[in-house]
Amino acid sequence: MTSLVTPAQTPRPGVVVAAWAIVLALSLLPVVVAQELLGRRVDADLRAGLSVALLLACLAATVAWRPARGLRPVLWLLLVLVAAQWVVHTRLDLLPFIATRLADPSFAVFMPVEQALNLVVTLVMIAALLALKRDRRAFYLAKGDPSAPAAPVRWMGVGQGARWSTLGPVLCVAITGGTLVFLVLSGAPSGERLARALPSLGIVLVCAALNAFNEEVTYKAGFLAVLVEPVGARNALRMVAAFFGLAHFYGVPYGIVGVVLAWFLGWILARSMLETRGLWWAWCIHFLQDVAIFGFMVTGAITPGGA
């Protein structure tokens, strides 16, 4: 069986367990547990403060525990993400010009602003990754090789000798088609709604392109780049997929179904980055799926979190 396109590594079990604990603690999982099981709203300031405290404690622990020093780039990148999201989504978004647009129910008004805010976070993450890695290609900020070999995945029907030039288009159709089926079953818009939504097609395409770029860089490429060395490629893929999947509990689709689907999407798209050494297929697949989701949001047929 062909291995992933990464150096052979034998990560320490203790380091892998520690990395999993950190990833899950900094994911949306604690918020979901608090809100869905305990019925307690999680304050954004408190969450950010606890996250920063945890990350600083972990960084301090790496001084005493030498094997964990390889996790320092992960910890620093998470610290940057927590800080950037706190500033952008609890301070910058309160500015009157921004707040009034985010509160507007019209997709054409709130979504471009939301994506612009997310882009600010993404640019901060890119700056941090350049400081850590020095070369954008080291964190997959490149087209890569879209026809690179794809490692076999038997349960997906991907056999020996497969290439991303074939697998990529198949995934584009399959994932987008599957998303459309789910959306139609959730609530197909009427012909009248579709007609009213057509003028917003340009905004849908731009927002889908931005969202795909933001999420692929912020939640996959960057963390994949700093996790592979200390925990190995397979563990890194699973952690990135888990972090991305849990982040979609209140997304579209929402709930456990949304987590499972986003988990798989995170895994397969992160895998495409490792094997092609670039963003191309991850961005394309994500973009097409977002076009479908945002298109239904414009019609009012679906809303994030199932509201």
C-alpha positions as CSV (number, residue, x, y, z in Angstrom):
1,M,0.0,0.0,0.0
2,T,1.4,3.4,-1.0
3,S,2.1,5.7,2.0
4,L,1.2,9.3,2.2
5,V,3.6,11.7,0.6
6,T,5.4,12.6,3.9
7,P,8.6,11.6,5.6
8,A,8.5,8.3,7.5
9,Q,7.9,9.0,11.2
10,T,7.4,7.2,14.4
11,P,5.7,9.7,16.7
12,R,5.8,9.2,20.5
13,P,2.5,7.9,21.8
14,G,2.5,10.4,24.7
15,V,3.0,13.3,22.3
16,V,0.1,12.1,20.1
17,V,-2.2,11.8,23.1
18,A,-1.1,15.3,24.3
19,A,-1.8,16.7,20.8
20,W,-5.2,15.1,20.6
21,A,-6.1,16.6,24.1
22,I,-5.0,20.1,23.0
23,V,-6.8,19.9,19.6
24,L,-10.1,18.8,21.2
25,A,-9.8,21.3,24.1
26,L,-9.4,24.1,21.6
27,S,-12.1,22.9,19.2
28,L,-15.7,23.7,19.4
29,L,-16.3,20.5,21.5
30,P,-16.3,22.2,24.9
31,V,-18.8,24.8,23.7
32,V,-21.1,22.1,22.2
33,V,-21.0,20.1,25.5
34,A,-21.7,23.2,27.6
35,Q,-24.6,24.5,25.4
36,E,-26.2,21.3,24.3
37,L,-25.8,19.0,27.4
38,L,-25.5,21.5,30.2
39,G,-27.7,24.3,28.8
40,R,-25.1,27.0,29.5
41,R,-24.2,29.7,27.1
42,V,-20.4,30.1,26.7
43,D,-19.1,33.6,26.9
44,A,-16.7,34.4,24.1
45,D,-14.3,36.4,26.3
46,L,-14.2,33.6,28.9
47,R,-13.6,30.9,26.3
48,A,-10.7,33.0,24.7
49,G,-9.2,33.6,28.2
50,L,-9.3,29.9,29.1
51,S,-7.9,28.9,25.8
52,V,-5.0,31.3,26.1
53,A,-4.3,30.2,29.6
54,L,-4.3,26.5,28.5
55,L,-2.0,27.2,25.6
56,L,0.5,29.2,27.7
57,A,0.5,26.4,30.3
58,C,1.2,23.8,27.6
59,L,4.0,26.0,26.2
60,A,5.5,26.1,29.7
61,A,5.2,22.4,30.0
62,T,7.3,21.8,26.9
63,V,10.2,23.3,28.8
64,A,10.2,20.3,31.2
65,W,9.0,17.7,28.7
66,R,11.4,17.6,25.9
67,P,9.5,15.2,23.6
68,A,6.7,17.7,23.4
69,R,8.8,20.5,22.1
70,G,7.8,19.5,18.6
71,L,4.3,20.7,19.5
72,R,5.4,24.3,20.1
73,P,4.5,25.4,16.5
74,V,1.1,23.9,17.0
75,L,0.6,25.7,20.3
76,W,1.8,29.1,18.9
77,L,-0.4,28.8,15.8
78,L,-3.5,28.0,18.0
79,L,-2.6,31.0,20.2
80,V,-2.6,33.2,17.1
81,L,-5.9,31.7,15.9
82,V,-7.6,32.3,19.3
83,A,-6.3,35.8,19.6
84,A,-7.2,36.7,16.0
85,Q,-10.7,35.3,16.3
86,W,-11.3,37.1,19.6
87,V,-10.2,40.5,18.2
88,V,-12.1,40.1,14.9
89,H,-15.3,38.4,16.2
90,T,-15.8,40.1,19.6
91,R,-14.3,43.5,19.0
92,L,-14.0,44.4,15.3
93,D,-17.4,43.1,14.5
94,L,-18.9,45.5,17.1
95,L,-18.0,48.6,15.1
96,P,-21.3,50.2,14.0
97,F,-20.6,50.0,10.3
98,I,-19.9,46.2,10.6
99,A,-22.4,45.3,13.3
100,T,-25.4,46.7,11.4
101,R,-24.5,44.7,8.3
102,L,-23.9,41.5,10.2
103,A,-27.4,41.9,11.7
104,D,-29.0,42.4,8.3
105,P,-31.0,39.2,7.4
106,S,-30.1,39.6,3.7
107,F,-27.4,37.2,2.5
108,A,-26.1,39.8,0.1
109,V,-25.5,42.2,3.0
110,F,-24.2,40.1,5.9
111,M,-22.3,37.3,4.2
112,P,-19.7,39.5,2.3
113,V,-19.0,41.3,5.6
114,E,-18.7,38.0,7.5
115,Q,-16.3,36.6,4.9
116,A,-14.2,39.8,5.0
117,L,-13.9,39.4,8.7
118,N,-12.8,35.8,8.3
119,L,-10.3,36.9,5.7
120,V,-8.7,39.1,8.3
121,V,-8.2,36.1,10.5
122,T,-6.8,34.1,7.5
123,L,-4.3,36.8,6.7
124,V,-3.1,36.9,10.3
125,M,-2.7,33.1,10.2
126,I,-0.7,33.3,6.9
127,A,1.6,35.9,8.5
128,A,2.1,33.6,11.5
129,L,2.8,30.6,9.2
130,L,5.3,32.6,7.2
131,A,7.1,33.4,10.4
132,L,7.1,29.7,11.4
133,K,7.8,28.1,8.0
134,R,9.4,30.9,5.9
135,D,8.0,29.4,2.7
136,R,4.3,29.5,1.7
137,R,4.7,26.1,0.0
138,A,5.6,24.6,3.3
139,F,2.0,25.2,4.5
140,Y,0.5,24.3,1.1
141,L,-0.3,27.9,0.0
142,A,0.4,26.9,-3.6
143,K,-1.4,25.1,-6.4
144,G,0.7,22.0,-6.0
145,D,0.6,19.2,-8.5
146,P,-3.1,18.5,-9.3
147,S,-2.2,15.3,-11.1
148,A,-0.1,13.8,-8.2
149,P,-0.6,10.1,-7.3
150,A,-3.3,9.4,-4.8
151,A,-2.7,6.8,-2.1
152,P,-5.1,3.9,-2.2
153,V,-8.2,4.1,0.1
154,R,-10.1,0.8,-0.4
155,W,-13.3,1.8,1.3
156,M,-13.6,4.8,-1.1
157,G,-12.8,2.7,-4.1
158,V,-9.5,4.4,-4.7
159,G,-7.1,1.8,-6.0
160,Q,-3.4,1.5,-6.7
161,G,-2.2,3.9,-9.4
162,A,-5.0,6.4,-8.9
163,R,-4.1,10.1,-9.6
164,W,-5.7,13.3,-8.3
165,S,-6.3,14.4,-11.9
166,T,-9.1,11.7,-11.9
167,L,-10.0,11.6,-8.2
168,G,-10.3,15.4,-7.9
169,P,-13.1,15.8,-10.5
170,V,-14.9,12.7,-9.1
171,L,-14.9,14.2,-5.6
172,C,-16.1,17.5,-6.9
173,V,-19.2,15.9,-8.5
174,A,-19.8,13.4,-5.6
175,I,-19.5,15.8,-2.7
176,T,-21.3,18.7,-4.4
177,G,-24.0,16.3,-5.6
178,G,-24.4,14.7,-2.1
179,T,-24.7,18.2,-0.6
180,L,-27.4,19.2,-3.1
181,V,-29.4,16.0,-2.2
182,F,-29.2,16.9,1.5
183,L,-30.2,20.5,0.8
184,V,-33.2,19.5,-1.4
185,L,-34.4,17.1,1.2
186,S,-34.0,19.7,3.9
187,G,-36.1,22.2,2.1
188,A,-36.3,22.8,-1.7
189,P,-37.0,26.4,-2.6
190,S,-39.9,27.4,-4.8
191,G,-39.4,28.6,-8.3
192,E,-40.3,32.1,-7.2
193,R,-37.6,32.1,-4.6
194,L,-35.1,30.8,-7.0
195,A,-35.9,33.6,-9.5
196,R,-35.5,36.2,-6.7
197,A,-32.2,34.8,-5.8
198,L,-30.6,34.9,-9.3
199,P,-29.4,38.5,-9.0
200,S,-27.3,37.4,-6.0
201,L,-25.4,34.7,-7.9
202,G,-22.3,36.8,-8.2
203,I,-22.2,37.4,-4.5
204,V,-22.7,33.7,-3.9
205,L,-19.7,32.8,-6.1
206,V,-17.5,35.4,-4.4
207,C,-18.5,34.4,-0.9
208,A,-18.1,30.7,-1.7
209,A,-14.6,31.3,-3.1
210,L,-13.6,33.4,0.0
211,N,-15.1,30.9,2.5
212,A,-13.3,28.0,0.8
213,F,-10.0,29.8,0.9
214,N,-10.4,31.0,4.5
215,E,-11.4,27.6,5.9
216,E,-8.8,25.6,3.9
217,V,-5.9,27.8,5.0
218,T,-7.0,28.6,8.5
219,Y,-8.3,25.2,9.7
220,K,-6.5,22.7,7.5
221,A,-3.3,23.8,5.6
222,G,-1.7,25.7,8.5
223,F,-2.3,23.1,11.2
224,L,-1.5,20.2,8.9
225,A,1.9,21.8,8.2
226,V,2.8,22.0,11.9
227,L,1.2,18.7,13.0
228,V,2.8,16.3,10.5
229,E,6.3,16.4,12.0
230,P,5.5,15.8,15.7
231,V,2.6,13.4,15.3
232,G,2.9,11.9,11.8
233,A,0.8,12.3,8.7
234,R,-2.0,10.0,9.6
235,N,-2.5,11.4,13.1
236,A,-2.3,14.9,11.6
237,L,-5.0,14.2,9.1
238,R,-7.3,12.8,11.8
239,M,-6.7,15.8,14.1
240,V,-7.3,18.4,11.4
241,A,-10.5,16.5,10.3
242,A,-11.7,16.4,13.9
243,F,-11.1,20.1,14.5
244,F,-12.8,21.1,11.2
245,G,-15.7,18.7,11.8
246,L,-16.5,19.9,15.3
247,A,-16.4,23.5,14.1
248,H,-19.4,22.8,11.9
249,F,-21.8,21.7,14.6
250,Y,-23.7,25.0,14.2
251,G,-23.1,25.2,10.4
252,V,-24.8,23.8,7.3
253,P,-25.6,20.9,7.6
254,Y,-25.9,21.3,11.4
255,G,-25.7,19.0,14.4
256,I,-24.1,15.5,14.5
257,V,-24.8,15.1,10.8
258,G,-22.9,18.3,10.0
259,V,-20.0,17.2,12.2
260,V,-19.7,13.8,10.5
261,L,-19.9,15.2,7.0
262,A,-17.5,18.0,7.8
263,W,-15.1,15.5,9.5
264,F,-15.0,13.4,6.3
265,L,-14.6,16.5,4.1
266,G,-11.8,17.8,6.4
267,W,-10.0,14.5,6.2
268,I,-10.2,14.0,2.4
269,L,-9.3,17.7,1.6
270,A,-6.4,17.7,4.0
271,R,-5.3,14.4,2.4
272,S,-5.4,16.1,-1.0
273,M,-3.1,18.8,0.3
274,L,-0.5,16.3,1.6
275,E,-0.5,14.3,-1.6
276,T,-0.5,17.2,-4.1
277,R,1.4,19.6,-1.9
278,G,-1.1,22.4,-2.6
279,L,-4.5,23.8,-2.1
280,W,-6.0,23.3,-5.6
281,W,-8.3,20.3,-5.2
282,A,-9.2,21.2,-1.6
283,W,-10.2,24.7,-2.6
284,C,-12.1,23.5,-5.8
285,I,-14.2,20.8,-3.9
286,H,-14.9,23.2,-1.0
287,F,-15.8,26.0,-3.3
288,L,-18.4,24.0,-5.3
289,Q,-20.0,22.7,-2.1
290,D,-20.2,26.2,-0.7
291,V,-21.8,27.4,-4.0
292,A,-24.6,24.9,-3.4
293,I,-25.0,25.8,0.3
294,F,-24.8,29.5,-0.1
295,G,-27.2,29.3,-3.1
296,F,-29.8,27.7,-0.8
297,M,-29.1,30.2,1.9
298,V,-29.9,33.1,-0.5
299,T,-33.3,31.6,-1.2
300,G,-34.0,31.3,2.6
301,A,-34.5,27.5,2.2
302,I,-31.9,26.8,4.9
303,T,-30.1,28.7,7.7
304,P,-27.0,27.8,9.7
305,G,-27.6,25.8,12.9
306,G,-31.0,24.7,11.6
307,A,-32.7,27.9,12.9
